[in-house]
Amino acid sequence: MSQLRDRRRRHDSHYRRAKRERFVARSVYKLEEIEQRFTLFHPGQHVLDLGCRPGSWLQFAGARVGPTGKLVGLDRQPLDVELGSNVRIEIGNVLEIDPAILLGDLQHFDVVMSDMAPDTSGVAFSDQVRSIELFERALEIALATGKQGSAFVGKVFMGEGFSEAVRRIKAHYKRSKTVRPQATRKSSTEVYVVALDKKTVPSAHSPSS
Ligand SMILES: C[S@@+](CC[C@H](N)C(=O)[O-])C[C@H]1O[C@@H](n2cnc3c(N)ncnc32)[C@H](O)[C@@H]1O
């Protein structure tokens, strides 16, 4: 692909809108669409964002939960964006981190969301397998830290292991739906599984509780 065409593809209308509206990534409009359909966020809630860099989902969720809400973001790399004092960032690998560290002094999360994606290798099958691994780990953390009635949103590349992951979601949440937001790039195989109304209490405990 020529450099000009690649730039045009990356700098599409969602990219330009994000610039105008001061969001650090165009992916904010995927979460906005999910929020319009499912109303995940309410003032005062506790939100966990796995794979949060550069930070547009934290910007969006932060505005929804307001100053009385609390947000925790995890990523392998530090963020450059300025966020509210009610946002705590942890740097680390989701596959290794203890969910109790993510809770900190919180008892539970109301919403756990993951926009994590593996560094793509160009080999579709192995990218998809690593995407499922990240998705399943995000779900495991949501089960350990999400309160009864909480919501989970997880990104995954469609392919092998997807149906099994959806079966696990259905076992733990009362309702779930797979969505492909309009801001998703045409070439992408990603979808988001939105799960509502977790059936069980969190199994992890914060170090202080
Ligand atoms: C698509 S970006 C997230 C964009 C974010 N939702 C936003 O709107 O700003 C995916 C992020 O997942 C992170 N990530 C991928 N694998 C991870 C892992 N094993 N542990 C922690 N973060 C990971 C990457 O570093 C990357 O920043």
The ligand as a Gaussian input file, in Angstrom:
#p B3LYP/6-31G(d) Opt

LIG

0 1
 C       -5.947000      -1.068000      20.875000
 S       -4.969000      -0.570000      22.214000
 C       -6.144000       0.018000      23.373000
 C       -6.720000       1.372000      23.014000
 C       -7.522000       1.959000      24.155000
 N       -8.784000       1.241000      24.354000
 C       -7.872000       3.392000      23.851000
 O       -8.980000       3.632000      23.388000
 O       -7.033000       4.265000      24.078000
 C       -4.490000      -2.107000      22.906000
 C       -3.549000      -2.000000      24.096000
 O       -3.448000      -3.302000      24.700000
 C       -2.179000      -3.387000      25.303000
 N       -1.828000      -4.778000      25.571000
 C       -1.666000      -5.774000      24.658000
 N       -1.268000      -6.897000      25.276000
 C       -1.189000      -6.622000      26.608000
 C       -0.814000      -7.374000      27.744000
 N       -0.402000      -8.653000      27.633000
 N       -0.832000      -6.783000      28.962000
 C       -1.214000      -5.478000      29.070000
 N       -1.571000      -4.707000      28.019000
 C       -1.547000      -5.264000      26.792000
 C       -1.240000      -2.735000      24.289000
 O       -0.046000      -2.292000      24.916000
 C       -2.111000      -1.583000      23.737000
 O       -1.777000      -0.365000      24.362000

